Amino acid sequence: MRSGNVAYNSSGFHRALAKLTRLRPGQTALDLGCGRGRTLGQLLELAAPAGSVVGLDISAELLAVAGQAHASAVTAGRLELVRHDANESLPFDEGRFDVILCQNMVECIPEKTAFLRRCHRILRPGGLLVLGHHDFDSVVLATDDRELTQDLVHDYAAMQLPGMPSAEAQMGRQLPALMSRSPFRDLESVATLDVDFDLTGDGSITDLLQSLCDAAPAGIDPARLRRWREDLDRRIAQGSFYCAIPWIGVVGTK
């Protein structure tokens, strides 16, 4: 069976994400919380040949991965990688960027309204913010043990990892209300569904399944958790595996 949807965190997803920015040749974009740089290459293509991209992240390790993946763009001066905590004032001049993309990061910001004001400041008049987040508390996974699946999904979605000042299990569905309280105008809400039928794509579905196992509540019978994972492996082998993750985004104009 073919899927009409992109796979979770795949190159197809990042390509579609970059297109939402409406970035044009010669413009400048900021990927705020760029991580390992999965979307940077797509933004660089859209801004080519003379445009530029800045990737900002708090993790030196992830920025190093992004720098290796896009070394030629860094050397050419078209890509700048900045290590910075987005909870603080953003280190850019007012009106510097045509586009800001912020994907799966805003849940880590305790003061979200103030953060959006900081984004607004560094956009040029008419510039766009694309604020997106997967709604991890809504993961859809076909399994036999539905009760355990619900527990694993909820605990994983609410997990606050080291270095995360805050976490929000249902961040995706809260973005429209959050943006409606911001200084951005002409708001447009977008929603998609990332779908995986197996583990062979170039996305992160394998990492997600492992994270669900790692989030098992204290006291869960290890044998039950093992049977849960064996059920997924059986479904993969039989072609009946199904996992879907909603993504919600809002595009706003300065």
Backbone as a ProteinNet text record, in pm:
[ID]
protein_1_A
[PRIMARY]
MRSGNVAYNSSGFHRALAKLTRLRPGQTALDLGCGRGRTLGQLLELAAPAGSVVGLDISAELLAVAGQAHASAVTAGRLELVRHDANESLPFDEGRFDVILCQNMVECIPEKTAFLRRCHRILRPGGLLVLGHHDFDSVVLATDDRELTQDLVHDYAAMQLPGMPSAEAQMGRQLPALMSRSPFRDLESVATLDVDFDLTGDGSITDLLQSLCDAAPAGIDPARLRRWREDLDRRIAQGSFYCAIPWIGVVGTK
[TERTIARY]
83.2	0	86.9	51	120.9	49	124.7	66.6	59.1	-52.4	-65.3	-11.6	41.4	96.9	247.2	316.3	459.3	479.6	597	630	678.7	673	708.7	852.8	868.4	1000.2	1087.7	1027.2	1100.9	1144.4	1224	1264.5	1142.7	1040.8	918.3	848.4	849	789.9	865.1	997.9	1077.2	1067.5	1049.6	1031	898.8	793.6	663.5	668	741.4	753.9	821.3	928.7	999.6	911	829.9	743.6	640.8	601.1	504.6	559.6	691.5	751.4	737.6	709.9	699.5	828.8	939.1	1069.8	1102.9	1153.5	1183.6	1333.7	1382.5	1525	1571.5	1687.4	1745.7	1703.8	1605.7	1559.6	1642	1615.1	1688.6	1591.7	1626.3	1539.7	1614.1	1538.1	1589.5	1515.6	1589.8	1533.8	1561	1458.9	1471.3	1446.9	1556.2	1550.9	1576.9	1684.7	1710.3	1753.5	1797.4	1841.7	1954.9	1942.7	2048	2037.3	1944.4	1940.4	1860.9	1756.5	1680.2	1608.8	1573	1502.2	1595.1	1717.1	1807.7	1833.6	1855.5	1882.7	1766.9	1643.6	1526.2	1515.8	1545.1	1540.8	1649.4	1767.4	1877	1840.4	1773.3	1731	1632.3	1536.8	1435.9	1496.1	1598.7	1659.2	1768.2	1809.4	1919.1	1881.8	1980.5	2124.3	2185	2117.6	2181.4	2129.3	2022.7	1966.5	2048.3	2015.2	2091.6	1998.8	2054	1977.6	2061.4	1994.5	2056.4	1986.5	2064.8	2010.5	2051.5	1954.1	1981.6	1936.8	2021.6	1986.2	2068.6	2018	2089.8	2195.2	2185	2272.5	2393	2512	2633.9	2649.6	2606.9	2619.8	2532.9	2408.3	2320.4	2366.2	2416.9	2468.7	2589.4	2671.4	2785.7	2738.5	2632.8	2575.6	2523	2452.6	2399.2	2512.5	2620.2	2733.3	2800.2	2809.8	2868.6	2778	2646.9	2552.3	2547.6	2577.8	2566	2696.4	2807	2938.5	2962.9	2918.8	2944.3	2871.1	2750	2674.4	2738.7	2792.2	2862.1	2985.6	3062.7	3184.8	3153.7	3041.9	3004.1	2943.8	2921.2	2863.7	2713.6	2649.6	2503.4	2432.6	2506.1	2447.2	2530.8	2463.9	2527.2	2459.3	2538.6	2485.6	2518	2415	2427.6	2382.2	2469.2	2429.1	2374.8	2247.4	2183.5	2059.9	2025.9	1906	1790.5	1690.9	1579.5	1489	1512.5	1439.9	1489.5	1604.7	1661.2	1635.6	1672.3	1658.4	1732.6	1669.3	1730.1	1838.6	1957.2	2074.4	2079.5	1969.2	1962.2	1900.6	1939.1	1886.3	1737.7	1670.2	1529	1510.7	1412	1377.8	1478.1	1559.4	1664.2	1608.9	1504.5	1464.9	1335.1	1330.1	1206.8	1114.2	1173.7	1097.8	1161.1	1076.2	1121.6	1042.6	1113.4	1052.6	1086.7	985.6	1007.1	926	993.7	929.5	966	862.6	880.2	973.6	966.2	1053.7	980.7	865.1	801.9	755.5	735.8	699	809.3	931.6	1045.8	1057.1	970.2	975.7	867.3	902.7	798.2	716.8	782.1	712.4	687.8	584.3	562.6	517.9	435.6	389.4	505.4	592.9	710.8	802.6	813.1	894.4	842.2	712	654.5	678.2	678.1	710.7	855.7	944.4	1085.3	1099.6	1023.3	1024.1	971.5	866.7	805.9	906.6	987.7	1084	1185.7	1231.9	1342.4	1295.3	1164.1	1109.8	1094.3	1115.9	1088.5	937.4	888.1	744.1	697.6	592.5	543.1	605.4	703.1	768.2	676.8	712.5	627.9	694.2	613.1	651.5	571	640.2	573.6	604	502.4	515.6	445.7	522.1	464.5	504.6	419.4	451	368.7	433.3	358.8	282.7	163	81	102.1	205.3	251.2	152.8	63.4	-35.9	-147	-138.1	-238.8	-182.9	-66.8	-9	-108.8	-129.5	-219.6	-133.1	-148.8	-65.5	-151.6	-153	-231.5	-158.9	-220.1	-162.4	-274.3	-236.3	-333.5	-362.9	-259.4	-273.9	-300.9	-426.5	-460.9	-440.3	-469.8	-454.2	-308.6	-217.7	-76.3	-29.5	-77.6	-40	-78.6	-200.4	-244.1	-154.6	-118.5	-32.2	106.3	161.8	295	294.6	192.1	184.9	174.2	87.1	69.2	195.5	258.3	378.2	494	506.1	610.7	587	461.7	429.9	456.4	433.9	449.7	590.9	678.1	812.1	893.2	952.5	1039.1	1183.4	1250.3	1385.7	1485.3	1604.1	1706.7	1735.3	1743.4	1768.9	1643.9	1526.2	1399.9	1339.8	1332.1	1273.2	1124.4	1056.8	915.3	881	767.2	718.1	566	508.3	363.4	318.9	244.1	204.6	115.2	37.8	-60.7	-27.6	100.6	143.4	83.1	76.2	26.5	-110.2	-204.5	-342.4	-357.1	-254	-260.3	-204	-140.7	-77.2	-174.6	-292.4	-381.9	-419.7	-452.4	-487.5	-367.1	-250.6	-128.5	-100	-107.5	-79.4	-186.1	-307.8	-413.9	-388.9	-305.3	-272	-141.4	-84.9	44.1	23.9	130.9	116.6	106.4	111.7	104.6	-38.4	-49.4	-179.6	-194.6	-311.2	-340.7	-305.3	-351.1	-314.8	-382.8	-306.2	-358	-313.2	-410.2	-380	-371	-271.7	-249	-233	-288.9	-273.3	-248.4	-156.9	-127.7	-115.7	-100.6	-85.7	33.3	135.4	250.7	218.4	237.2	195.1	310.4	330.3	429	360.5	389.8	342.7	452.9	576.8	689	801.3	918.3	1031.8	1139.9	1105.6	1208.3	1228.9	1149.5	1161.8	1281.8	1298.1	1412.3	1373.8	1260.9	1216.8	1265.2	1188	1232.1	1136.3	1060.9	962	1027.7	1144.1	1213.4	1250.8	1300.9	1335.4	1211	1099.3	976.6	931.6	934.2	891.5	980.8	1111.4	1201.1	1171.8	1140.7	1108.2	980.4	883.7	762.4	793.1	879.7	920.2	992.9	1080.5	1157.3	1068.5	951.1	860	764.5	785.4	695.6	681.5	557.9	536.6	602.5	642	701	600.7	650.7	565.5	505.6	528.8	478.1	549.9	473.6	529.5	622	751.4	842.9	796.9	732.5	683.7	572.5	489	381.3	439.6	542	605.6	674.6	734.9	800.2	697.6	583.5	477.5	426.1	419.9	374.8	468.5	598.7	694.5	696	680	673.5	551.2	441.2	321.3	351.3	424.9	462.6	552.1	649.6	738.5	659.3	561	477.3	398	342.5	265.9	353.5	476.1	568.8	595.7	620.1	649.2	529.3	407.4	285.7	228.6	285.4	235.1	113.2	90.8	-26.1	12.2	138.1	182.4	122.7	80.8	28.3	57.1	121.7	145.1	120.5	44.3	14.2	30.7	89.5	115.6	65.8	-30.3	-79	27	33.9	116.5	26.9	45.3	-36.3	56.8	26.7	108.3	20.8	78.8	12.2	111.9	68.5	149.2	95.4	183.8	143.6	232.6	179	249.8	276.4	394.2	425	362.7
-119.8	0	125.2	221.4	349.3	447.9	537.9	642.2	772.7	841	973.1	1082.1	1041.9	1136.5	1118.8	1222.9	1209.4	1128.9	1067.2	992.8	1087.9	1040.1	1123.2	1173.6	1305.5	1370.4	1330	1302.5	1257.6	1377.1	1350.3	1457.4	1521.1	1439.5	1493.5	1590.3	1557.8	1647.9	1780.7	1775.2	1898.1	1980.8	1914.7	1986.6	2064.8	1999.2	2065.8	2178.3	2156	2257.7	2382.7	2364.6	2479	2555.7	2484.8	2551.9	2641.7	2608.1	2691	2830.4	2844.8	2975	3072.9	3020.8	3104.3	3183	3126.3	3190	3199.6	3315.4	3340	3359.5	3340	3360.9	3499.4	3501	3625.4	3667.1	3598.4	3636	3567.2	3606.3	3554.8	3487.4	3366.1	3288.9	3251.3	3238.1	3188.1	3060.1	2952.2	2826.9	2824.9	2854.1	2876.2	2744.7	2685.3	2550.6	2450.5	2474.8	2398.4	2254.4	2223.7	2087.8	2044.6	1925.2	1872.3	1922.2	2014.5	2081.8	2013.2	1938.2	1865	1956.9	2080.3	2172	2274.2	2286.7	2390.5	2376.6	2255.1	2234	2277.4	2251.4	2292.1	2444.8	2511.1	2657.4	2716.8	2656.8	2704.7	2694.2	2586.8	2571.2	2680.8	2710	2809.9	2949.6	2978.8	3112.1	3128.8	3021.6	3027.6	3116.6	3177.8	3158.3	3258.1	3369.9	3476.6	3488.4	3416.9	3426.6	3352.1	3373.4	3311.4	3258.4	3169.7	3104.7	3106.8	3128.3	3117.5	3005.1	2916.1	2811.9	2837.5	2842.1	2866.8	2748	2706.1	2597.9	2611.2	2553.8	2559.6	2449.5	2346.7	2230.1	2241.1	2245.7	2248.3	2119.7	2007.2	1878.7	1874	1920.9	1919.4	2019.5	2132.8	2230.6	2174.9	2094.8	2033.2	1937.5	1862.7	1772.5	1853.5	1962.7	2048.3	2107.9	2148.7	2206.4	2107.6	1982.1	1879.1	1848.5	1846.9	1815.4	1924.7	2048.6	2161.1	2241.2	2168.3	2232.5	2327.6	2293.3	2378.9	2511.7	2509.4	2633.3	2721.1	2658.6	2735.2	2801.1	2723.9	2776.5	2890.6	2879.4	2981.6	3106	3101	3214.8	3226.8	3122.2	3124.6	3067.4	3000.2	2942	2981.2	3038.4	3072.5	2991.7	2927.5	2848.3	2918.7	2939.6	3018.3	2934.8	2925.7	2859.1	2964.1	2943.9	3043.8	2982.4	3029.3	2987.5	3077.2	3020.8	3099.7	3153.3	3113.4	3172.6	3313.6	3349	3481.2	3569	3696.2	3788.4	3733.6	3735.9	3678.9	3772.2	3718.8	3802.7	3854.4	3915.6	3964.5	4104.7	4182	4317.4	4314.6	4420.1	4434	4430.1	4350.8	4344.9	4272.9	4184	4119	4014.5	3940.9	3821.8	3842.1	3776.5	3770.7	3661.7	3556.2	3439	3381.7	3339	3260.4	3130.4	3020.3	2888.2	2837.3	2793.1	2738.4	2610.1	2496	2365.4	2281.8	2229.9	2140.1	2197.4	2328.6	2390.6	2473	2527.8	2625.4	2563.5	2431.1	2370.4	2386.4	2407.9	2424	2565.6	2656.6	2796.4	2822.8	2845	2869.7	2995.3	3104.2	3230.9	3245.2	3178.9	3166.3	3297.5	3375.2	3500.9	3598.4	3606.5	3693.2	3645	3514.1	3457.6	3501.2	3500	3541.2	3689.6	3769.9	3911.8	3928.6	3844.5	3851.8	3810.8	3712.7	3673.8	3787.5	3850.1	3960.2	4072.8	4102.3	4213.4	4192.6	4070.7	4048.6	4017.2	4016.4	4003	4141	4147.5	4271.2	4289	4410.9	4429.7	4343.4	4268.3	4177.1	4040.1	4021.6	3891.7	3788.3	3659.3	3549.8	3469.7	3430	3329	3202.8	3089.3	2959	2888.1	2875.1	2810.8	2676	2566.9	2434.2	2340.5	2240.6	2141.2	2015.1	1899.8	1774.6	1767.1	1712.9	1696	1554.1	1538.2	1403.5	1327.4	1398.7	1327.6	1267.5	1288.9	1236.7	1128.4	1073.1	968.3	853.2	810.7	699.2	578.8	470.4	352.7	227.8	146.6	23.5	-83.2	-126.4	-229.2	-313.3	-427.9	-511.7	-456.7	-411.8	-362.2	-211.7	-176.1	-35.9	46.7	-12.8	59.6	97.6	3.2	32.5	135.8	125.6	222.8	363.4	379	511.1	563	476.2	517.8	558.7	480.2	510.3	642.1	661.9	784.2	905.7	898.7	1013.7	1042.9	940.1	961.7	1013.8	962.7	1013	1159.8	1194	1330.3	1431.2	1389.1	1480.2	1479.2	1397.1	1382.4	1511.2	1556.3	1674.2	1626.1	1629.9	1578.1	1674.6	1626.5	1715.6	1830.8	1951	2067.8	2135.4	2073.5	2133.8	2211.8	2344.6	2422.3	2394.5	2348.4	2315.8	2210.7	2146.2	2046.5	2057	2028.6	2037	1926	1828.8	1709.8	1742.4	1849.5	1883.6	2017.5	2040.6	2170	2202.2	2103.7	2130.4	2195.8	2139.3	2189.3	2325	2365.5	2493.9	2610	2579.7	2685.8	2791	2752.4	2857.3	2959.7	2913.6	3007.3	3091.4	3028.9	3101.6	3212.6	3181.3	3282.5	3391.6	3359.4	3460.3	3566.9	3537.6	3634.4	3706.8	3683.6	3740.8	3865.7	3940.9	4057.9	4023.5	3896.5	3859.1	3871.4	3897.4	3918	3819.8	3822.8	3736.4	3590.6	3542.2	3407.9	3300.5	3196.6	3081.6	2953.5	2870.6	2743.2	2631.3	2544.8	2433	2306.6	2195.5	2068.9	1956.7	1867.5	1751.2	1628.1	1513.8	1388.4	1312.6	1289.9	1210.6	1063.4	981.2	841.1	748.9	644.1	539.8	404.4	325.8	187.9	87.3	134.1	45.6	132.1	74.3	146.5	175	171.7	181.8	323	418.7	554.2	627.5	753.7	832.5	924.2	896.4	976.3	921.5	949.4	915.8	821.8	740.2	655.2	552.1	499.8	403.7	468.1	591.1	663.9	688.2	718.8	743	617.9	503.5	379.4	347.2	370	346.4	443.6	567.5	666.4	628.8	572.1	526.4	417	324.4	219.1	278	373.6	435.5	512.3	553.8	632.3	544.6	413.9	323.4	364.9	374.2	414.9	318.5	371.7	287.3	180	59	-50.6	-132	-90.9	-169.5	-304.2	-409.1	-543.4	-550.3	-581.1	-588.1	-686.1	-794.7	-892.8	-833.2	-750.3	-685.1	-586.6	-512.8	-417.9	-492.2	-605.5	-685.3	-737.8	-783.6	-831.5	-717.4	-597	-480.4	-453.9	-459.4	-435.3	-551.3	-672.3	-787.8	-778.5	-724.5	-703.6	-606.7	-498.7	-404.3	-471.1	-550.5	-619.8	-715.5	-783.8	-875.4	-798.4	-686.3	-605.2	-553.8	-514.9	-469.3	-582.2	-702.1	-816.7	-854.3	-836.8	-876.7	-765.1	-646.6	-535.5	-467.1	-483.4	-421.3	-314	-270.5	-163.4	-31	51.5	183.9	279.6	390.9	495.7	630.8	716.3	849.5	953.3	1067.7	1173.7	1305.7	1371	1500	1609.1	1695.1	1816.2	1936.1	2037.5	2158.6	2277.8	2367.2	2487.4	2609.6	2725.8	2854.1	2945.8	3006.5	3104.4	3242.5	3332.8	3468.5	3571.1	3688.3	3796.4	3911.4	3972	4090.6	4214.1
0	0	0	-83.3	-84.6	5.9	64	147.6	69.3	81.2	22.2	112.1	228.4	325.4	334.1	376.7	402.3	530.4	544.7	665.3	773.3	897.4	1011.6	1002.1	1007.6	1011	892.6	779.6	661.2	577.7	474.3	384.4	317.3	288.2	230.5	324.3	453.3	551.9	555.5	559	567.8	440	326.8	201.5	204.5	251.8	261.6	365.3	473.1	577.1	522	447.1	389.3	291.6	214.4	117.3	184.7	306.3	377.7	406.6	409.2	438.1	321.8	200.1	79.3	54.7	99.1	81.8	-66.1	-108.3	-249	-268.7	-391.3	-419.6	-373.2	-309.1	-262.6	-123.4	-63.9	69.6	178.4	302.8	418.4	514.7	559.3	648.1	775.7	883.7	1011.9	1046	1066.9	1117.4	1267	1344.9	1488.6	1561.5	1612.3	1666.4	1555.3	1481.1	1357.9	1383.6	1506.7	1535.9	1444.5	1388.7	1301.2	1158.6	1133.9	1004.4	896.6	933.4	832.5	734.1	778.1	689.2	625.5	674.8	624.1	474.3	428.8	286.7	198.3	243.7	166.3	160.6	271.8	274.3	184.9	188.4	103.4	-43.7	-82.5	-222.2	-261.3	-173	-204.8	-215.9	-133.9	-131.9	-236.5	-301.4	-398.7	-517.4	-583.1	-556.8	-458.1	-435.7	-358.5	-215.6	-181.7	-47.4	55.5	182.3	289.5	397.8	479.2	585.7	712.8	825.9	957.8	1033.2	1092.7	1177.7	1321.6	1411.5	1553.2	1635.7	1728.8	1819.3	1946.3	2054.6	2181.7	2192.6	2108.4	2118.5	2025.6	2083.8	2002.9	1922.8	1980.9	1912.7	1786.3	1797.7	1680.9	1575.7	1618.7	1522.1	1447.7	1516.5	1449.2	1339.9	1368.8	1267.5	1149	1178.6	1071.7	988.8	1056.1	984	891	932.9	847.9	728.4	754	646.8	540.3	579.1	486.2	482.7	481.8	489	372.8	253.8	138	150	203.8	221.4	328.6	432.9	536.6	476.4	399.3	337	240.9	170.7	72.7	137.6	268.3	337.7	325.6	274.2	259.2	380.8	468.5	589.4	710.2	809.4	936.6	1046.8	1130.5	1241	1372.6	1453.7	1576.1	1695.3	1796.1	1919.5	2015.6	2055.6	2141.3	2205.2	2324.8	2395.6	2353.9	2287.7	2236	2346.3	2470.8	2582.8	2612.6	2557.3	2578.9	2456.4	2467.1	2353.8	2232.8	2117.8	1998	1944.6	1911.3	1881.4	1737.7	1693.5	1556	1554.6	1453.8	1438.5	1404.2	1437.4	1404	1252.1	1209.2	1067.2	980.1	1037.6	956.8	860.5	900.9	825.8	748.4	632.3	554.2	605.4	660.4	703.6	830	924.1	1038.8	1040.4	1052.3	1068.6	1207.6	1280.6	1414.9	1426.8	1423.5	1418.3	1541	1611.3	1726.5	1832.3	1853.5	1951.6	2055.8	2021.9	2110.2	2241.7	2246.9	2374.4	2478.6	2433.2	2523.8	2579.3	2535.1	2575.4	2679.4	2806.6	2908	2879.8	2841.1	2815.8	2665.1	2616.6	2472.8	2408.6	2475.8	2418.3	2401.1	2500.4	2490.2	2378.3	2361	2253.4	2117.2	2099.5	1971.2	1945.5	2049.1	2030.5	1985.6	2037.6	1995.8	1848.9	1806.7	1665	1577.9	1623.9	1548.8	1526.8	1625.7	1618	1507.2	1486.6	1392.1	1250.7	1228.7	1093.5	1029.6	899.1	825.4	815.8	793.8	770.1	652.5	673.1	570.2	575.2	665.7	678.2	741.9	723.3	769.5	881.2	977.6	1077	1049.7	1038.4	1032	1163.3	1247.3	1378.3	1371.9	1386.7	1371.2	1482.9	1506.6	1609.7	1586.5	1596.9	1601.4	1733.8	1727.5	1847.7	1899.5	1981.7	2016.7	2105.4	2171.8	2253.2	2167.5	2035.2	1942.6	1850.2	1883.8	1800.3	1784.3	1660.8	1629.5	1593.6	1667	1646.1	1656.7	1551.4	1551.6	1633.6	1743.5	1831.4	1890.3	1945.1	2015.7	2155.6	2226	2363.3	2358.2	2338.1	2318.7	2446.5	2560.2	2686.5	2710.8	2689	2706.8	2604.5	2481.7	2379.1	2421.4	2474.1	2520	2631.8	2724.5	2835.4	2784.8	2693.3	2641.2	2563.2	2480.2	2401.3	2492.9	2593.3	2681.2	2761.6	2816	2897.2	2812.7	2690.1	2601.8	2566.8	2532.6	2490.3	2601.9	2726.7	2840.4	2897.8	2842.9	2898.6	2882.7	2990.2	2987.7	2994.1	2880.3	2869.8	2933.9	2969.6	3023.6	2927.2	2981.1	2898	2844.3	2868.1	2825.4	2942.4	2934	3043.1	3063.7	2958.6	2968.8	2865.2	2883.5	2788.2	2782.4	2666.1	2649	2555.7	2612.7	2538.1	2418.9	2428.5	2325.5	2260.2	2235.7	2185	2049.3	1961.9	1827.1	1827	1900.1	1897.9	1967.8	2043.2	2112.6	2030.4	1916.7	1838.6	1785.1	1733.1	1682.5	1789.8	1909.8	2016.6	2057.3	2062.1	2098.3	1997.9	1869.2	1767.4	1763.7	1801.2	1801.2	1907	2006.3	2111	2081.6	1963.7	1927.1	1841.3	1813.7	1726.2	1577.9	1541.1	1400.4	1347.7	1217.6	1152.8	1036	973.4	857.4	887.7	1001.1	1046.2	961.3	930.1	855.3	924.9	960.8	1026.2	921.9	940.7	849.3	933.7	887.7	959.3	859.4	894.7	811.9	901.5	840	913	855.1	936.8	893.7	915.1	812.5	818.1	779.6	859.3	829.1	825.5	719.5	708.4	742.7	753.1	786.7	841.4	858.4	916.2	813.7	685.5	581.5	528.3	572.8	520.6	578.4	535.8	583	698.6	762.3	876.1	1008.3	1114.6	1250.2	1321.2	1245.6	1310	1402.4	1365.6	1452.1	1584.8	1579.7	1702.8	1787.4	1722.5	1797.1	1871.7	1804.8	1870.3	1990.2	1975.8	2088	2202	2168.2	2270.4	2345.1	2273.5	2339.9	2441.1	2403.3	2497.3	2617.6	2590.9	2699.7	2795.9	2748.9	2832	2912.5	2913.2	2984.4	3130.5	3181.5	3320.5	3418.3	3531.7	3636.5	3677.3	3693	3735.4	3622.4	3498.6	3385.2	3381.1	3362	3352	3229.7	3247.8	3133.3	3026.8	3068.2	2971.4	2885.8	2947.1	2871.1	2770	2812.1	2720.7	2606.5	2637.5	2534.2	2433.9	2483.1	2391.8	2305	2361.1	2284.1	2167.2	2195.5	2087.3	1988	2033.4	1943.7	1852	1905.4	1823.1	1708.9	1737.5	1632.5	1528.5	1575	1481	1392.2	1452	1373.4	1268.8	1307.4	1213.6	1099.3	1132.2	1028.1	928.3	980.8	894.8	808.2	862.3	790.3	703.2	714.2	635	693.7	825	887.8	989.4	984.8	1074.7	1028.9	1126.1	1093.8	1208	1174.9	1272.8	1205.3	1271.8	1218.3	1327.7	1292	1389.1	1331.2	1397	1346.6	1361.5	1261.1	1266.7	1245.3	1327.1	1319.8	1310.1	1219.6	1203.8	1185.1	1215.2	1190.6	1120.9	1011.9	939.1	971.5	1015.9	1048.3	981.9	956.7	888.3	984.8	972.2	1051.1	983.7
[MASK]
++++++++++++++++++++++++++++++++++++++++++++++++++++++++++++++++++++++++++++++++++++++++++++++++++++++++++++++++++++++++++++++++++++++++++++++++++++++++++++++++++++++++++++++++++++++++++++++++++++++++++++++++++++++++++++++++++++++++++++++++++++++++++++++

